[in-house]
Amino acid sequence: MPNAVSPPKTANLAKNRLYLDCYKYMQSDKLALPTIPDVSFKIRRAINDKRANSSKIAKVVQIDPSITARLIKISNSPLYRGRRKIESCPEALTRLGLKVSQNIITAFAMKGVFTAKSPIIRRQMQDLWTHSSYVAAISAVFAHKTPGFDPDRAMLAGLVHDIGVVPILAYADKNADILDSPKDLAETIKELKNDIGLQIIRRWDFPDDFEDVITNSENWYRDTGREADYADIVMISQLHSYIGKIDVKKMPKMDELPAYKKLAAGNLDADQSINILDQAKDEIEHIRQMLN
């Protein structure tokens, strides 16, 4: 069940037919949610088979040549590179490990969820994917450079942090007559994306800590008092993704945020953090290309 969401609080929302429809169907658990990509489902089922080994799972992965090629490519990337070059799917699975491979394959297959038919909504989906894949790439690089985090898990977390927007865009795509203005769409996304996102990752049986990623990706001053987590990684990655795109005066100061302080462990300031990502820009672009 979704978290309780209040009925319309403002006159604008009360007149927003997209919001009212999405709210109603979300509350009744009838809003059409994206399904986990088929190849990811098959890999998950194969990995959970007690008789599974890299050779058997490779046969499932190799059904999709594109994902096979990208899996081999990422196994040779700086994130996972070993002493020798990997040239086959079973070797890639062995190097990465089955759980890591599952996360990476799910990430590679995720783009198929971001689809629409009408030109306007298709453009919105493309923009959402561009943003999500960029945050995912930054998250993977940050995780690689921060002890205690897995790049594959951070990449997947970054990729799904705004997944709750997808059903809203999909509904608008199928019901264009109820969308009176772009403002209606923006308001609906703002109000409902987190609760819809929670429904999706629960349906997909994602790890529990992904719920924090969904609900806190823009909760800039969140401070759990605990060690840094993947929600912190994604939040700081998202803030980095805005650099050069949003007026710096409209963004919080990075080195004042609890999440940044925990990740930096007192050893970095914001300028050094930006320099690290600047040095890793080729790797970030490399990951973005593989996701695309």
N, C-alpha and C positions, 0 to 999 in steps of 0.2 A: 504493500500500500504506500502511496506517496505521503510525504509529510503534509500536514494540514496547511492549506493555503487559504488565506482570507478571501472572501468575496470582494468585488470591486470596492476600492476605498475612495475613489474619486469619480466625479461626473464623467471625466474623459473615458475611464475604464468601463464605466457602466454603458457607454455608447459604443465601445469598441467590440464589434461583433467577432473579430478574430480571437480576441482575448476570451470573450464569453464562451465561445465554442470550445476552444482549447482547454479552458478551465473546466468546463462541464465534462468533457470527455476524459480529461486527465483524472478528475475526481472519481469518475465511474469506471476507471481502468479500461476505457474503450478508445483512447487515443492511439492511433496507429504508430507503433514504435519500430525503429529499424531493427532488423534481425542481425545477429552476429554473422560476419562474412562466412560463407559456406566452407571455404578452405580452412579457416580458423577452427570452425566446429569439428571438422574431420580430423584435424591435427590434434585438437584437445582430446577427442575420443581415442585416437590412436595412442597418444602419450599415456593416457590413463589405463590403457590395456596392460595388465601385468606381464604379458608376453612381449611387450614392446621392446624394440632395440632400434638403433640408428638406421639399420638397413631397411627394416620394415616401414619405419616412419618416412624414410626418404622416398619410398615408392608412392606414398600419399602426397608428399610435398611436390614431387616431380610431375604430378598431374598438371600443375601450373608452371610452365617453363619460366615465365616472367618472375614469379616469386622465387623459384629455384635459383635463378641467376642473381637476384638481389641478395638472397641469403648467403650465397658464396661470396659476393662482393663485400657484404658487411663483415663477414668473418675475416676478411683480409684488411679491413679498415683499421685505423689507429685505435678505435674503441676496443677491438678484440684481437688485433694482430698477434700472431705467434712467430716462431722461428722460421717456419716454412710456409710457402704459399699454399692455400687451400684451393683445390680444383674440382672437387666433387661435392654433391649434396650430403652423402653420409659423413664425409670428413668435416663439413661445415657444422652438421648437427653434433658431431662428437666434440668439436672445439667449443661450440657455444653452450652445449648442454641442452637437454630437451625443454626444460621450462623456459629458459632464455629464448630458445628458438620459437617456442609457442608465442611469447610476447611479441617477438619481432615479426613473425608471420602475420599475426593479428593486425599489427600496425601497417604492414605492407598491403593488407587486403582492405583496410578501412576506407580507402578513398571511394570504393563502390557504394558506400552509404550516403555520400554527399552528392546526390543527384536530384535533378528537377527537370521539368519539361518546358515551362514558360521561360522566355528569355530573361525577364526581370528576376525571378526567383532563382533561376540557374546561375545568374551572376552572383546573387547573394550566397548561394551554396559554394561557388568557386572562391569567393572572398573568405568565407568561413574556413574552407579547407586550406587556403593559403596561410591564413593566420594560425590555424591549429597545427599545421605541419611545421611551421617556423618555430612555434613554441615547443613543439616536440623535439625538434633538432637541437635547440638551445638547451632544453632540459637534459637530453642525452649527454651533451658535452659537459654541462655542469656536473651531472652525476658521475661522469667519468673522472672528473677532477676533484671530486669530493669524497673522501673515505666514507664507507658505509652505505653507498647507494649503487644501484645497478642501472647502467645506461638504458638497457632494454625496457625496464619497468618505468623509468622516468620518461622515456620516449612515448610509451603507450599512454601514460598518465597525461602528458602534455597534449597528446592527440585527442583525447576524449574530454578534456576539461570543459569544452563548450558543446558537448554532444547533445545536450538538451535543446539546443537551437534547431537541430535537424528536423524533428517532428513538427515544430511550429512552421518552418519554411515549407515542409512537405504538405502540410494542411493548407497553407496559403496557396501553394502551387495548384492544388486540386479544387480550391474554392475561391478563385480570384474575385468573384462577385462580392465577397464580404469584406474585401480589403479596401477600405475607403481612402487610406493615405499611408505613406511610408511611416508616419508617426505611430499609427496603430500597430504596425509590425514591430517597431522599436520598443514600444511600451509592453507589448505581449512578451517579447523576448526577455526584457528586463524583469518582468514579474514572474515568469514561469520557467525559465530555462533551468534553474537549479533543481526544482522539484521533478521536472520531466527527466533531467539528466540522471537523477537518483533512480527513477523507475527503470531507465535503460540499463544502467550498470548492474542493478540487482537482477534484472531479467537475464543479462548476459553472465551472471555469476562471477563478476569481477571481484578482486580482493576488497575487503571492507574499507581499507584505508583510501581507496579511490573515492569514497563518498566525501572525504575531507577535501580531496582535490576538486571535486565538482562544486562544493559549497563555498570554498575559500579561495578560489583562484584570483579574486579581486578584493579579498578581505585583507587589505594591506597591513593593518596594524594588529592582525591576529597574533596572539602570543599564548601558546599552550603551556608554557613553562617547562616543556619537555625538550628533548633533543629535536633537531631539525627532522622533518619528514618530507614525503614526496609532495605534499600540498605546498610546503615552503619552496621546494625546488621549482614547481610549476609557476607559483606566484611570482617569484623573482625572474624566472625566464620570460614570463609574459611581460613584466615591466621592461626587461631588456628589449623585447620585441617591439615596443612602442618607441624606442629611441629613434629620433629622426622622423617620426610619423605623427607624433602628438606634441603639442606645445609643452616644453619641459615644466613650465609653471603650473600646468594642470596635473602633473604627476607628483606623487609623494617622493620625498628625498630618500633614495635607496638606502643609504647608510644609516637612516633613522629607523628602518623597519626591523622589528624583532626577528623576522625570518632571515633577513640578510645578515644580521649580526650573528645568528646561530650558524649559518652556512659559512660565513667568513671566519668564524671563530676568533674574531678580533685581529686577524692577520691581513685583512684586505680593506681598502676603502673602495668607494664606488668607481673611481677612475681606474684603479688596478683591475677591478672586475671587468670593466668594459675593455681594457687592454687584453685580458685573457681571452675574451670572446673574439676580439679583433684578430688575435693571433690564431684562433681556431676557426676563422670564418670559412676557410676552405673545407674543413670537416663538417661544419654546419651546412654548407651548401651541398656537400656530398650526401649527407643524410636526407636533405630535402629532395634532392633528385631521386634518390632511391624510393622515398615515400610516394613520389609522383609518378 
